[in-house]
């Protein structure tokens, strides 16, 4: 009788140990499932944003309009001041006039220079001397809205990174880890038109 009771107790003890050992595994699997769901949800959200024409990145064939222009008048090279402060702009679908202003990452900087003063690669992306870059600093995402007139350089007011727009927005000073992605342009019927997508993903360091 005692042997039977001891055997029952041993069996219950083993079941308890096995259950305790399985508990962390179960929690681990629950956490993994939760992470997979979160990742899938994030991917779905990004996919929806990319499918939204207002938030999608500028596309080849888009026109360019001045930021804040309610009339949505397409810009020409002559609308961009020569060797002067950057013009803020958005890309616009020429078919339905959808302005791609749904994401701040889409905001553009337009500048115009003597094409012979541009670095060769920059010149290949310019339209009659007009170059376009993202307005978002690659450091922490501030807007690059300062202009150093004497040096003809772009400057971020947050941490003072400086970029050379005549040379692919090369970083000359400050903590920015990389150049500002450029948006290649061309001229069609006298208007500035997006020739190709951004040369690199638009984004910035986190944290």
N, C-alpha and C positions, 0 to 999 in steps of 0.2 A: 504494500500500500504506500509506504513511504517512498519507495523507489518510483512508483507511478507519479506521486506528487512532485518529487524532485525533477523527474523528466518533464512534467508539465511546466514547472517553474523555469527550467533551462530553456525550453522551447519559447516561452513568453519573453525571456530575457534576450534570446537571439533575435526574435522578431522586433523587440524594442530597439536593439542596437542597429539592426538593418534599417529600421524606419528612420532613426536619427541620422544614419549615414546617407540615406536617400534624400533627406530634407534639404541639405545644402544643394544637392544636385538639382532638385526640383526648383529651388529658388533661382539657381543659375540659369536653368532653362527658361524660367519665367522672365528673367531679366533679358536674356538673349532674344526671346520673342518680342518683348517690349521694345528693345532697340531696333529689331527688324521692322516693327510697325511704325516707329518714329521715323526711321530712315525712308521707308516707303512713302509715308505721308509727306516728308520733306521733298522727296523726289517728285511726288505728284504735284505739290505746290509749285515747284520750280518749272515743271512741265507746263502747268496751266499759265504761269507768268510768261513763259516763252511763246505760248500759243496766243496770248493776248496781243493784238497788234499795237496797242497803245504802249505796252511795256516792253515789247520785243526790241532787240538791238537794231540800229539802222541797217537797212538792207540796200544792196546794189539797186540803183535806179531811183532811190528816194531823192526828193528835193530837200533843200535846206531853208529854214525860215528863222528869222530873228526871234529870240526868246521874248515872250510877252506880246508878240504881234498878233492882235485879234484878227487882222485881215488875212493872215497866213500867206503873205506875199513871198514867193520864192526869191532867194537872194542871188545876185550876180556877183562876179568878182569885183566890180566897181563899187558895190555896196560895202565892201570891207575896207576900212581905212588903211592906208599904206604905212607900214612900219609904225603902227600905233597900238594902243591897248586892245586886248582881245574882245571880240564880239561873241556874246553868248547866243547859242542857237540850238535848234532841235531839227531832227530829220522828220520829213513828212512824206507819207505815201502819196504819190502823184495821182493815183486812181481815185481814191475816195477822200483824200486830204486828211487822213488820220495823222495827227501829230504824235510822235512817239515820245511823249513826255510823261508816261506813266511810271517811269523809273528815273531817279536822279542820276543813275549811272549812264543814262543816255545823253545827258547834257553835253554840248560841244563847245569848244573854244575855236574860233576862227581868227586867223591872222593873215596878213598879206605882206609879202616881202618881194624885193627884186629877186626873181628866180635864179639869177646867176650867183646870188649870195647864199643859196641853199646848198646843204650837203647833197651829194648825188642821190642817195637813197631817198632823202626828204623831197628832193625835186621831182623824183619819179612818182610821188604820191600827191603832188601839188597840182592845182588847177590855176594856171596863169598867176602863179606866185602865192595862191591862197592855200594855207595848210589848215588841217582840222585835227584836234586832239580831244580826248575826254577832258572834262573839267574836274574830274575827281582825282585828287592826289593819291598816289600809290602807297603813301605811308599810312595814314589813318582815315582817309576818306573825306578830308576837308575839300572845299571848293578852291581851286587854284584861280583866285580872282584878283591877284595883285600883278601889276605890270611895272617893271623896272625900265623906264624909258631910255635912260642913257645907255644901259647895257643891252637893251632889247631882250630881256629875259622874263619868263613867267616865274611867279613866286607864290608859294603857298603861305598864307598868313598864320597858320596854326603853329608850324614848327620850322618855317623858313627854308623849306627845300626850294631850290632854284632849278629851272629847266630851260634848256636852250631850244626854242621852237624852230630855229633854222637848221638844227642838227638832230632831228628826230625826237625832240624834247628830252635830250640827254640830261641826266642829273649832274649838275655842276657843284652843288653844295646841299647840305642838309641830310636828314635821315631817310628820305624816300629811297626804297630799295631797287626801283627800276624806273624806266622811262614811262612817260604818259603814253598809253596806246593811241596810235594815230588812226584816223579814218581817211582812207584814200579818196580823193575827189577827182572829178573831171568836169568839163563844161559841155553842156548840150543845149543848143538853141539859146546860148547866152546866159544860161542859168547854171548855178553850182549843183552838181548831182553826185550822189555817193557812187563811187566806182567799185568799191569792194568793202567787205565788213572790216571791223576794227582789226588792226594788226596783231593784237593780243587781247586776252580776256580783260575786261574792265573790272577792277577790284582793288582791294587794299588790305593791309595787315590787320588782323583782329587782335584786340586786347592791348 
